[in-house]
Amino acid sequence: MSSPLLQPEQRVLSTLENDGSRRWLKPRVSKGRFLTARRIVAYALIVLFTALPYIPINGKPAILLDIVHRQFTLFGFTFLPTDTILLALFMVGLIISIFLMTALLGRVWCGWACPQTVYLEFVYRPIERLLEGTIGRGGASKRDMAGWRSVVRFVVYLIISMFLAHTFLAYFVGVEALFKWVQSSPFEHPIAFVVMAATTFLMMFDFTYFREQMCIIACPYGRFQSVMLDRNSLIIGYDEQRGEPRGRFERGVPDSERKHGDCIDCLNCVTTCPTGIDIREGLQMECVACAQCVDACDSVMDKIGRPRGLIRYSSQAAMSAKPDEKPRLLRPRVIFYPALLLIIATIFTVVFSSKGTADVMITRNYGSPFARMGDDRISNSLRLKIVNRTADPAAYRIAVISDEAATVETTQNPIQIEAGATLTEGMLLTVPQDRFRDGHYDVKIRVTGDDDFEKTVNIRLIGPAGKNHS
């Protein structure tokens, strides 16, 4: 009985059957030089991700994103809330770097370094293949997985997901706090436990069920490639001029007499694709540039005695049938992006190098702008904010250096501040009334610390309007 619904001319999604049901992918493993290289990169990234929270740099974790205390430590330097400019420059530079990498190398991030690909293809799927009896070759198993094997798979997946969730949590709380929490009751740190449990659940859902759907449906990066790629960007492509028309390979027939191209339509490039696409249909959003189709096709070409590269890393311009279109390495975007990155890096370096061991800010306090004292002196109420950026307690002294007659009154001087802490202190600055001209008087305040820190701040005091002697 024919369906009353219109049938699509081609598959809508690579993971969707024509009747709308889920098409479960069991990609074959195509061994080759790219798979070997990707495996080395993947395991190196896994080790790096696991080790970074434990690696100390300048007495601090290599990476610690302490959201609660609003401190972000990256490779020995701690960014504080006062480092808004540095954080903004870092994020903008990161985004532009992604644009540049995509313009040059296409979706190499997706196939080689994305955590989704790394853990799915080199941790979770190999475990599943081991239990299904398809380790080393992949593809669909000849028989359904036995019940006890499904239980073992679930338990192993759960342990790995919990380990990854705890490692992920270490980036935000530090390994010392994490070790204490693991050894104590979850009720003593319920929020952290909920975060860990939620992360574990999401990983189990993703790597057990959602899998390639993350790349095809959820991840926006594939959709961004239409604006970030150009015809000269590196992609994985099928050489139609060499491969078409497809057909059975005629061994021993000279090239000039062959009726078919090099593609023998073996479908190895399709069955090995982790997102289920046919690379011969051209550049597609679902392609993550993992190069499994390249390894699969190269092995076939070796068997039939044809040169490798029918499917290869190239660009649309290089594979174009247009004789007047030649690939270009230098083009506007690959010049503009590095130039912009250089400007951002320069600004970042200048701002970063100007950062001392403390941040000092003096602002005007609330209330009246000034007050008259009984001895013909004028006082201004100010607010002093000092951030101790060091890992040790420090004392900071306040003094006016531009006027010997000026006095500073604080609750404590020197001011004691704990390591990494911020202290806001009220300050009363008093000067003789005759210093004011046109209602204001500029003074210089110097803040010095125990570690040779020194900063001079210019502040304008407000007072009564007097005769202008300028």
Residue, then its C-alpha position, 0 to 999 in steps of 0.5 A: m500500500s503506497s503512502p499518502l505522503l510525498q516521498p523525498e527525492q533524497r535522504v533528508l538527514s543521514t541519520l533519518e530513514n524515509d519513514g521518519s525513524r532513526r537510522w542507527l549508524k555503525p560505521r566501519v573502521s577504515k585503517g590508514r595514515f589519517l586514522t593513525a594520526r587522529r588516534i595519536v592526537a586524540y589520546a594526547l588530547i585526552v591525557l592533556f584534558t585529564a592532566l591540566p587540573y593537576i599541573p601547577i604553574n607558579g603555584k596555581p593550577a594550569i587552568l582553574l575557572d573559579i566562577v564562585h569567586r570570579q577568578f579565572t586562572l590560565f597558565g599561571f595568571t589569574f584574571l579577576p573581575t577588574d580584568t574585563i578588558l583582558l578577558a574581552l580581548f582573549m574571547v575576541g581573539l579566540i573567536i577570530s582564531i576559529f574563523l582563521m582556522t576554518a578559513l584555512l583548514g576547514r572543519v579540522w577541529c571537528g574531525w581531529a580535536c572536538p571532544q565529541t569526536v575524540y571521546l565518541e570515536f576513540v573511547y566509547r565506540p571502541i568499547e562497544r565494538l569490543l563487546e559486540g565482537t567487531i573491535g578493529r573493524g566496526g560495522a554492524s554486528k552479526r547478532d544482537m548484543a547479549g543482555w549481560r554485555s549491554v549491562v557491562r557496556f552501561v556500567v563501563y560507560l557510567i564509570i567513564s562518564m563519571f570520571l570525565a564529569h569529575t575531571f570537568l568539575a576539577y576545572f571549576v573547583g580545583v583538585e584539592a576541593l574535589f578530592k575532599w568532596v569525593q571523600s565526604s557525603p554529597f549532602e555536604h556539597p549538594i550543588a557540586f554533586v548535582v553538577m557532577a550528576a547532571t554532567t554524567f547524565l548528559m555524557m551518558f545520553d550523548f555518547t550512548y544515544f545521541r551520538e552523531q546527532m550532536c554534530i548533525i543537529a545540535c552543534p551550530y558549527g556545521r551551519f557556520q561553515s557556510v559563512m566561514l568557508d570559501r572555495n579555497s578552504l581545506i575540505i575533504g572532497y571527491d574528485e569527480q573528474r577522475g572518478e566519474p562515471r562510476g563502474r566496475f574496474e576493468r583490470g588490464v585495460p589502458d586508461s584511454e580505453r576505459k569506460h568508467g572512472d576510478c570510482i568502483d562504487c564500492l560504498n566503502c566511503v559511505t559505510t565508514c563515515p561516522t555521520g552517514i553521508d556520501i562524500r561523493e555528493g559534494l561538500q555537506m554540512e554533516c561532514v566533520a572532516c575526519a578523513q575516514c573516507v580518505d583512508a577507505c578509498d586509498s585502501v581500495m585504490d591500492k588494491i586495484g592499482r590506481p593512484r591514491g587521492l580520489i577522495r582527499y584533502s583539497s579545496q573546492a577551487a582545486m577540484s573545480a572543473k573550471p580551468d580559469e579557477k585556481p586555488r589561492l592561499l593568500r586571499p582577503r580573509v586570511i590576510f585580514y584575520p591574522a592582521l586583526l589577531l596581531i592588533i588584538a595580541t598587541i593590545f593584550t600584551v600592553v594591557f597585560s604587561s601594565k598589570g602589577t601585583a595589585d589593582v588600585m581604584i579611588t572613586r568619590n564616596y556617596g554624600s556631600p562632595f566636600a565638608r568644611m573642617g574647623d581649621d580652614r581645611i576641606s575634606n573629601s570623602l573617597r572610596l579606596k579599592i585594592v585588589n591583592r593579586t598575589a598568592d600571599p597576604a600583603a600590606y599597602r600604605i597610602a600617602v599624598i605625595s603632591d602636598e605635604a599639608a594634605t592628610v589621609e585618614t583611613t581605618q588602617n594604614p597600612i591596609q592588610i589584605e589577604a591573598g587574592a582578596t579585595l578590600t574596599e576602604g573609606m578614605l578621608l582626604t583633607v587639604p587647606q582651603d586655600r589650595f582650591r582654584d575654581g572649586h577643585y584641586d588635583v592631588k597625587i596619591r601613592v599606594t605602595g605594597d610589601d612586594d615593591f608594588e607602587k602606583t600613583v593615582n591622580i584624584r581631583l578634589i572638590g571644594p569651595a569656588g575661590k578666586n582663579h589665580s591662574 
